[in-house]
Amino acid sequence: MFTLCLFTGLTSDTGCASCAAAGLGSSGSGRRTRRRLGCSCRCCGRTQPTFPPTAAGRRRARPPGTHPSAGGRRQRPQQRPQTRAEKQRGKASSTSKTADIEKPTESFTLSLESSDDEAPEEVTFEDSKAEALRSMKQALDTARREKELLKEKRRKRQELFQEQKKRKLLSADVLEEIDSASSKKQKQSEDEGEQEEKPEKEGGDGKKKKKKRSGKLANARNLKGKYTVTTVKERTLASFQQQVAEEFIRSRLYGPGTCRTTSNEMLSLQNKKGWNKSAAVQFVKKDWASKEKAKAEKLKKRWLHKQQIPSC
Amino acid sequence: MGEFKVHRVRFFDYMPSAIRTMAFNSQTERLAVARADGAVEIFNFNDNFFQEKVIPGQDGRAIEALCWVGHRLFSAGLNGEITEYDLENLRPQYTVDAYGGPIWTISSNSQGTQLAVGCEDGTVKIFAILEERIQFQRNLNRHKGRIISLCWHPSSAQIAAGMTDMITIYDAETGQATRRLLVDRAMGASKNKEVVVWSVGYLSDHTIISGDSAGKVQIWNGLTGTLVRTYLVTKWDVLSLIINASQDESSVIAGTSEGTVIQFQFISSTLDQHDKEWVRTRTFRNHSHDVSALAHTDTAVVSGGMDTQLVVRPLLDKVEKNTQESALRKIAFPHRSLVGCAKKAGLLLFQFPDRLELWKLGESEGHGEQHTHTHTLGEDHICCSALSACGGWLAYSTVSSVRLYRIQYNKTISINKVPKLPKELRSVHQLCFSSDSSKLFASSCQSSVIVVAVSQQECRYLHTLKHKTGEWKARMHLLCASDDGKWLATANTDCEIHIYNLHKMKLHCMVPVYNSCPTTIAIHPVTNNLISVHADQQIFEFSLVQKEYTQWSRRLQTQGLLSLWLERDTPITHITFNPKNPDHIILHDTYMFCIIDQSLPFPELNAVLWNQMTLKNLPVSQRIGQSHAFKICKIFQHLMCVSLLEDLSLVVVERPLLDIMSQLPAPVRQKKFAT
């Protein structure tokens, strides 16, 4: 923690000696020294967030002449003596070339800065940008950390489940036994056929479920004789694929988005446009659209009934 | 002529199944058509488009593609299997599982040595075609996404495969995908919907033509992989595409979901031969539903789809206009009889692919009662069925087995299966009961007829009727027994008719071969003459006793049949006789039934064939002068069967086309002006 004297640029612990000598005082009455946690920019005197004097910090230090505003605006180029941090970083003391031009304004800006007005501290664009970047970076960091934490938790939970599952399943020997029994072809009685139906229905789920079921069955020793475990026939997988393919064709030709109409409409239109124009097919043929006709009849009766009630 | 009491039967709910795919064999002029229920039909284009052979379908055999290799027929379906068919015995010869999931397409190279199939898992598998089988050779590189369509380059060096959103060109030697052609999606709202390339064609100049689900037909340069031309032909899908590869590859036909068939031709806009390009020429609107199958013959375009009708449209630049050749042909009904009639008992048997229905005709004006017998024998569909004349026996066969049932009625009809059948009755193609219902005749493999005695107790094998030794002939598709039980007539698809003497149990004679296939045969009960009608609508009468054509038949041939009769486009599927009048022959096809009176003269060449209405209006004395032998009635349509019962009442089984059309799947909604 050091105090930077803005006039001299000297850093000191207790206060700037030269300023004190000059009667300007250090921190305290009448004057606000800019005590910021940060190091100042050599060329413009703006302080930047402190970077620990690590290698990374040193790396982040800007090489001479690369100040963002160096090429553009002439803001506050100041020829400033190096701060301690800068000295630590071992930078050359040469500053931007604009320093010569801007020298006449130096004193003006200095005085501005040193003035003790109540105006709020001007946060420069670079500062605020830096702040924003910093906060974003922090947010990202925290998010990443949280994600990692979650991952860890999930991994641990998964491992726990695996262990539990292993404990629940039978030992490998028993499973082998069951597998060898199932690979033999057997004549099935009706009971066995019923039992087979269930695995067949769920055949799409794969063998995991079968293992569980066989596990449960084998555990119930008294039922062992009545049940047999056989592999699901290949045909169900093939027919499942066939169904998927048929679904594909059906959805491409008749699915949503294809403008399809009914045979009734098509034939009715043919009736309308034909040489001998006639009514729509549901009126021409007696046995078509019987439900609609029944509904229409009911509606007619109801309406007539309604008409009669007010009259009588 | 006579008045008949008519039983007008409309409760036969015959529903043909949709045409999924077809393939034309230009060497043998046969068209193979695969339907949605797995049945494969072979049409002979040389013989008036007669439906020669029908291989019954099977549940679960959903055929997606057919392919001819020489004389062999292969099919591939969504059950993942490639099937080769035995066209002599009319059954699948063997199936090979491709292990790639459902197969969407199959195609053979031009040399006929390799077969490529496109599978659901994204691989193109190459099979080598060997003598009696096919063998898996290798896979081409796998792609993500199913392979919907395939086409070989005529040089067999490249394969173009259509998938979702793209077409890939593979090198057939190395299996690498050399080019990828990206197909644009549809404009507008369906930009998110993937475009499926339903069909693809590869020409010898490396032009690729594709039809996709966005309704576009696109022409690509296969060497550079660039799009040459796009035609937006429909708002719906372009489901099928065919190139006339056997000719000069100058015509491409595309079939759409709207039911239109569009032709593109490679012609030049100016008179000289240079700067030819693909131009859209003709549009045919012969279908009401999706056109999913196409074939291109030398002179015609054949299309079929969801409306179950096969349409043959001759191209007028290849045939002469206004002739029989240039007429549009629509084949909607099968070319064989699906209805069996028990004349003495008044029973009707309706044959469906997966079941049989037995109906009793009602006495009064009312309806018939039904006793449905439903069969679910595994998955095979019914090949043929027969009902005995007395109504006591019922038999049917599939590709694998034959079943015989005994029918009894006390107050209700009961049907009991006869358990043990002789083992010779295995794969049977046609069944026929003798007129006294004591014997069952079955045509089996090696062109022989098995005679089996049926009785109350058992069913006993009697005899096998064969041709001359060792000679192998085609399978018989027609069987007919005479009323007195002495003769049996059989006809096969090689246009041969054989007569067997049942008392001696041997071959009696063979009718001289006519070059058209017989569509129906019958033996007259009184005169024992064989009447045969052929696919080109010719009628012959052959005397069995004298082993020669009768005088009447010779006179008819000399006179010639009227052109209106010969130009009918549906074959005669059933002949029956009038017990009261032996001169009458009753025939029917889909649109008319006709009573031929053998005692009346034949019509002159310039006479009117359908003169029943005019005769009705004439006074009786003048009628005799005008009437001729052919009495045609067109009141009932569309006829599935016309039969005469013993009590002289006519049974007419109709299936109006409108009823079939009303049960078809949904067509596309077309917005027409003023509707």
Contacts between the chains, C-beta under 8 A, distances in Angstrom:
chain1	res1	chain2	res2	distance
A	238	B	79	6.4
A	238	B	80	5.8
A	239	B	60	7.0
A	239	B	79	7.7
A	241	B	80	7.1
A	241	B	101	5.0
A	241	B	102	5.7
A	241	B	120	6.5
A	242	B	60	7.3
A	242	B	62	6.7
A	242	B	78	4.7
A	242	B	79	5.7
A	242	B	80	7.5
A	242	B	102	5.6
A	244	B	102	7.9
A	244	B	120	7.9
A	245	B	78	4.8
A	245	B	101	7.6
A	245	B	102	4.0
A	245	B	104	7.7
A	245	B	120	5.9
A	245	B	146	7.8
A	246	B	62	6.9
A	246	B	78	6.4
A	248	B	146	7.7
A	252	B	196	6.2
A	252	B	213	6.2
A	252	B	237	7.3
A	253	B	237	7.0
A	253	B	257	6.9
A	253	B	290	6.9
A	254	B	665	7.2
A	254	B	666	6.3
A	257	B	190	6.2
A	257	B	193	6.3
A	258	B	236	6.8
A	258	B	257	7.8
A	258	B	668	7.3
A	259	B	235	7.7
A	259	B	236	7.7
A	259	B	668	6.1
A	259	B	669	4.4
A	260	B	666	4.0
A	260	B	667	6.9
A	260	B	668	5.9
A	260	B	669	6.1
A	261	B	666	6.4
A	261	B	667	6.4
A	261	B	668	7.1
A	261	B	669	3.8
A	262	B	666	6.1
A	263	B	661	6.4
A	263	B	662	5.1
A	263	B	663	7.3
A	263	B	664	5.8
A	263	B	666	7.2
A	263	B	667	6.8
A	264	B	662	7.2
A	265	B	669	7.5
A	266	B	288	6.5
A	266	B	667	5.1
A	267	B	658	7.3
A	267	B	661	6.7
A	267	B	662	6.7
A	269	B	672	6.9
A	269	B	675	5.5
A	272	B	675	6.3
A	273	B	672	7.2
A	273	B	675	7.1
A	281	B	662	7.5
A	285	B	658	7.8
A	288	B	662	7.4
